[in-house]
Amino acid sequence: MKESKRTMDCQELVELVTVYLEDAFAAQAKARFETHVCECGGCAHYVDQMKQTVHTLGELSIEELDPALRDRILADFRRQ
């Protein structure tokens, strides 16, 4: 990924949130991401929601999911 000093916009942040949550950014790109989060309340809220989602889903076991819900989630992922 080409790194740049330009400002990150909201769409780019949304596209890169997984990279951020997996701590897979190079230092300069991570700094751009975090600067945007500090300056944009909407994106800060989005990142917090994604962190909470990852945390909550990480606590579920496959046995706890309703089979119909599991099938619907898997179908949604396959469509993406």
DRENPA-3360 file (N, C-alpha, C; in nm, 2 decimals, always signed):
BEGIN
1 = MKESKRTM = +0.08/-0.12/+0.00/+0.00/+0.00/+0.00/+0.09/+0.12/+0.00 ~ +0.07/+0.21/-0.09/+0.14/+0.34/-0.10/+0.11/+0.43/+0.01 ~ +0.21/+0.47/+0.09/+0.18/+0.56/+0.20/+0.19/+0.71/+0.15 ~ +0.11/+0.79/+0.21/+0.11/+0.93/+0.17/+0.09/+1.02/+0.30 ~ +0.12/+1.14/+0.29/+0.10/+1.24/+0.40/-0.04/+1.30/+0.38 ~ -0.11/+1.27/+0.28/-0.24/+1.33/+0.26/-0.34/+1.29/+0.37 ~ -0.44/+1.37/+0.38/-0.54/+1.34/+0.49/-0.63/+1.22/+0.44 ~ -0.66/+1.14/+0.53/-0.75/+1.02/+0.51/-0.90/+1.07/+0.51;
9 = DCQELVEL = -0.98/+1.03/+0.42/-1.12/+1.07/+0.42/-1.20/+0.95/+0.49 ~ -1.33/+0.98/+0.51/-1.42/+0.88/+0.58/-1.43/+0.75/+0.50 ~ -1.44/+0.76/+0.37/-1.46/+0.63/+0.29/-1.33/+0.55/+0.30 ~ -1.22/+0.61/+0.29/-1.09/+0.53/+0.30/-1.08/+0.47/+0.44 ~ -1.12/+0.54/+0.54/-1.12/+0.49/+0.68/-1.20/+0.36/+0.69 ~ -1.32/+0.37/+0.63/-1.42/+0.25/+0.64/-1.35/+0.13/+0.57 ~ -1.29/+0.16/+0.45/-1.23/+0.05/+0.38/-1.11/-0.01/+0.45 ~ -1.05/+0.07/+0.54/-0.92/+0.02/+0.61/-0.94/-0.02/+0.75;
17 = VTVYLEDA = -1.06/-0.01/+0.80/-1.09/-0.04/+0.95/-1.04/-0.18/+0.99 ~ -1.06/-0.28/+0.90/-1.01/-0.41/+0.94/-0.86/-0.42/+0.95 ~ -0.79/-0.35/+0.86/-0.64/-0.34/+0.87/-0.60/-0.28/+1.00 ~ -0.67/-0.18/+1.04/-0.64/-0.11/+1.17/-0.67/-0.20/+1.29 ~ -0.78/-0.27/+1.29/-0.82/-0.35/+1.40/-0.73/-0.47/+1.41 ~ -0.67/-0.51/+1.30/-0.57/-0.63/+1.30/-0.43/-0.58/+1.33 ~ -0.42/-0.45/+1.35/-0.29/-0.38/+1.37/-0.18/-0.42/+1.26 ~ -0.23/-0.41/+1.14/-0.15/-0.45/+1.02/-0.10/-0.33/+0.94;
25 = FAAQAKAR = -0.12/-0.21/+0.99/-0.07/-0.09/+0.92/+0.08/-0.06/+0.94 ~ +0.14/+0.00/+0.84/+0.27/+0.06/+0.86/+0.25/+0.18/+0.95 ~ +0.35/+0.23/+1.01/+0.34/+0.34/+1.11/+0.28/+0.47/+1.05 ~ +0.32/+0.51/+0.93/+0.27/+0.63/+0.87/+0.12/+0.62/+0.84 ~ +0.08/+0.50/+0.78/-0.06/+0.48/+0.75/-0.15/+0.48/+0.88 ~ -0.09/+0.42/+0.98/-0.17/+0.41/+1.11/-0.18/+0.55/+1.17 ~ -0.08/+0.63/+1.15/-0.09/+0.77/+1.20/-0.20/+0.85/+1.13 ~ -0.21/+0.83/+1.00/-0.31/+0.90/+0.92/-0.45/+0.85/+0.96;
33 = FETHVCEC = -0.47/+0.72/+0.98/-0.59/+0.67/+1.03/-0.63/+0.73/+1.16 ~ -0.54/+0.72/+1.26/-0.57/+0.77/+1.39/-0.59/+0.92/+1.40 ~ -0.52/+1.00/+1.31/-0.55/+1.14/+1.30/-0.69/+1.17/+1.26 ~ -0.73/+1.09/+1.16/-0.87/+1.11/+1.11/-0.97/+1.08/+1.22 ~ -0.95/+0.97/+1.29/-1.04/+0.93/+1.40/-1.05/+1.04/+1.50 ~ -0.94/+1.10/+1.53/-0.93/+1.21/+1.63/-1.01/+1.33/+1.59 ~ -1.02/+1.35/+1.46/-1.08/+1.47/+1.40/-1.22/+1.45/+1.35 ~ -1.27/+1.33/+1.35/-1.40/+1.30/+1.29/-1.48/+1.21/+1.39;
41 = GGCAHYVD = -1.58/+1.28/+1.46/-1.66/+1.21/+1.56/-1.73/+1.09/+1.50 ~ -1.78/+1.10/+1.38/-1.86/+0.99/+1.31/-1.77/+0.87/+1.29 ~ -1.65/+0.89/+1.25/-1.56/+0.78/+1.23/-1.51/+0.72/+1.36 ~ -1.49/+0.81/+1.46/-1.45/+0.76/+1.59/-1.56/+0.66/+1.64 ~ -1.68/+0.70/+1.63/-1.79/+0.62/+1.67/-1.80/+0.49/+1.59 ~ -1.77/+0.50/+1.46/-1.77/+0.38/+1.38/-1.66/+0.28/+1.42 ~ -1.54/+0.33/+1.45/-1.43/+0.24/+1.49/-1.47/+0.18/+1.62 ~ -1.52/+0.26/+1.72/-1.56/+0.20/+1.85/-1.67/+0.09/+1.83;
49 = QMKQTVHT = -1.76/+0.11/+1.74/-1.87/+0.01/+1.71/-1.80/-0.12/+1.66 ~ -1.71/-0.10/+1.57/-1.64/-0.22/+1.51/-1.56/-0.29/+1.61 ~ -1.49/-0.22/+1.70/-1.41/-0.28/+1.81/-1.51/-0.36/+1.90 ~ -1.62/-0.30/+1.93/-1.72/-0.37/+2.02/-1.78/-0.50/+1.95 ~ -1.80/-0.48/+1.82/-1.86/-0.60/+1.74/-1.76/-0.71/+1.74 ~ -1.63/-0.68/+1.71/-1.53/-0.78/+1.71/-1.52/-0.85/+1.84 ~ -1.52/-0.77/+1.95/-1.51/-0.82/+2.08/-1.62/-0.91/+2.12 ~ -1.74/-0.87/+2.09/-1.86/-0.94/+2.12/-1.87/-1.07/+2.04;
57 = LGELSIEE = -1.84/-1.07/+1.91/-1.85/-1.19/+1.83/-1.74/-1.29/+1.87 ~ -1.63/-1.23/+1.92/-1.52/-1.32/+1.96/-1.55/-1.40/+2.08 ~ -1.65/-1.36/+2.16/-1.70/-1.43/+2.28/-1.80/-1.54/+2.25 ~ -1.86/-1.54/+2.13/-1.96/-1.64/+2.09/-1.89/-1.77/+2.04 ~ -1.96/-1.88/+2.08/-1.92/-2.00/+2.02/-2.02/-2.04/+1.91 ~ -1.98/-2.12/+1.82/-2.07/-2.17/+1.71/-2.19/-2.23/+1.76 ~ -2.18/-2.30/+1.88/-2.30/-2.37/+1.94/-2.40/-2.27/+1.99 ~ -2.36/-2.15/+2.02/-2.45/-2.05/+2.07/-2.54/-1.98/+1.97;
65 = LDPALRDR = -2.50/-1.99/+1.84/-2.57/-1.93/+1.73/-2.69/-2.01/+1.69 ~ -2.80/-1.94/+1.67/-2.92/-2.01/+1.61/-2.88/-2.05/+1.47 ~ -2.91/-2.18/+1.43/-2.87/-2.22/+1.30/-2.92/-2.14/+1.19 ~ -3.04/-2.09/+1.20/-3.10/-2.00/+1.09/-3.02/-1.87/+1.08 ~ -2.98/-1.81/+1.19/-2.90/-1.69/+1.19/-2.76/-1.72/+1.14 ~ -2.70/-1.83/+1.18/-2.57/-1.86/+1.13/-2.57/-1.87/+0.97 ~ -2.67/-1.94/+0.92/-2.69/-1.96/+0.78/-2.71/-1.82/+0.71 ~ -2.78/-1.73/+0.77/-2.81/-1.60/+0.71/-2.68/-1.52/+0.71;
73 = ILADFRRQ = -2.60/-1.53/+0.82/-2.48/-1.45/+0.82/-2.38/-1.50/+0.72 ~ -2.37/-1.63/+0.71/-2.28/-1.69/+0.61/-2.32/-1.66/+0.47 ~ -2.45/-1.66/+0.44/-2.50/-1.62/+0.31/-2.46/-1.47/+0.28 ~ -2.48/-1.38/+0.38/-2.44/-1.24/+0.36/-2.29/-1.23/+0.33 ~ -2.21/-1.30/+0.40/-2.06/-1.29/+0.37/-2.03/-1.34/+0.23 ~ -2.10/-1.45/+0.19/-2.07/-1.50/+0.06/-2.11/-1.40/-0.05 ~ -2.21/-1.32/-0.03/-2.26/-1.23/-0.13/-2.16/-1.11/-0.14 ~ -2.08/-1.09/-0.03/-1.98/-0.97/-0.03/-1.87/-1.01/-0.12;
% end
